[in-house]
């Protein structure tokens, strides 16, 4: 039977929905409720925090990059849970102009598809009764998006809360909780978002503090009662819609520098019979000699460039592997396959030299958005001509790129982008992060 679900969303980024999400996950877990977490959109970092808070794996759902079969299969992984709790991205209705595989990527797409009511986290700082206009607009914009109510955030005082509640009552908006302003309940950030969960020095205690905060100021029973079961959920088969494994035995770099690989890809590859062989470049480990493919995910190699440049066993093993078998790098992994990486201080670090790529973080510029790619050359078992969906998110600048392009890469509107990736011999790489295979 499908568990009931809810979506924690907001009018915009920066309203505090991640704090609410983590606090709810831990508070409900502490009550013995098995909560299956999800994250809307292309985000590597939040799902790791969800897992730390709930004790269960969190998966990404993306209506632009994923077709209905893959979405339903991933949501089907929540079978056996008591409740589904999905965290939105940006504002509730924010997506791209042109539909992708099954939608625009907006959080509202998930609410429509699965019937999960939205809890809107509203930052009420700087306003009182006027906050109701914001909530009313979000509640009424699309009648196909079910609306559970609001959690008020950054409330300045009891008087402020009374005024805001007065406005919400007049508008017919249910208030599920009101969170006082707390400057200390903030997770550290860096240029790609929150600091990774594995790097947080006292994460369990911090999440426990969030849970205590939510228990004190949010009606958890009302939150649970607002959840609704999905008629759509359960229709998908495990593994449906995902890209096939690019090789049988895949050596994957996994450490603080290389951690950005979507869980549904790994799970799908394992389900299809692939063998995953993890190794750590930061520990100067070489990839397994019997691997058919080495895959370097994205992450933060720019923060560890000196360590990587000095990792002789890792770099030597990578070069030896590329003599006979394929090597692929995504984003940060792509930079490591290149000739050199310039860190933000302007220091140049020699990388693997398998591609003629030099990248720099001293010349920062954000590259962000969905991507659709058609491969010009194979990436291991992914053949030339394969159509892939994914995204790009980095601050690196390409200083030089001397190899043939790996793919025709376009943004969500179909416009060509200059970051085509590279191919040289058996080495391939791209700033493009793979999410799914396109029809």
Buried (B, 14 or more C-beta within 10 A) or exposed (E): EBBBBBBBBBBEEEBBBBBBBBBBBBBBBEBEBBBBBBBBBBBBBBBBBBBBBBEBBBBBBBBBBBBBBBBBBBBBBBEEBBBBBBBBBBBBBBBBEEBBBBBBBBBBBBBBBBBBBBBBBBBBBEBBBEBBEBBBEBBEEBEEBBBBBBBBBBBBEEEBBEBBBEBBEEBEBBBBBBBBBBEEBEBEEEEBBBBBBEBBEEBEEBBBBBBBBBBEBBBBEBBBEBBBBBEBBBBBEEBBBBBBBBBBBBBBBBBBBBBBBBBBBBBBBBEEEBBBBBBBBBEBBBBBEEBBBBBBBBBBBBBBBEBBBEBEEBBEBBBEBBEEBBBBBBBBBBBBBBBBBBBBEEEBBBBBBBBBBBBBBBBEEEBEBBBBBBBBBBBBBBEEEBBBBBBBBBBBBBBEBEBEBBBBBBBBEEEEBEBBBBBBEBBBBBBBBBBBBBE
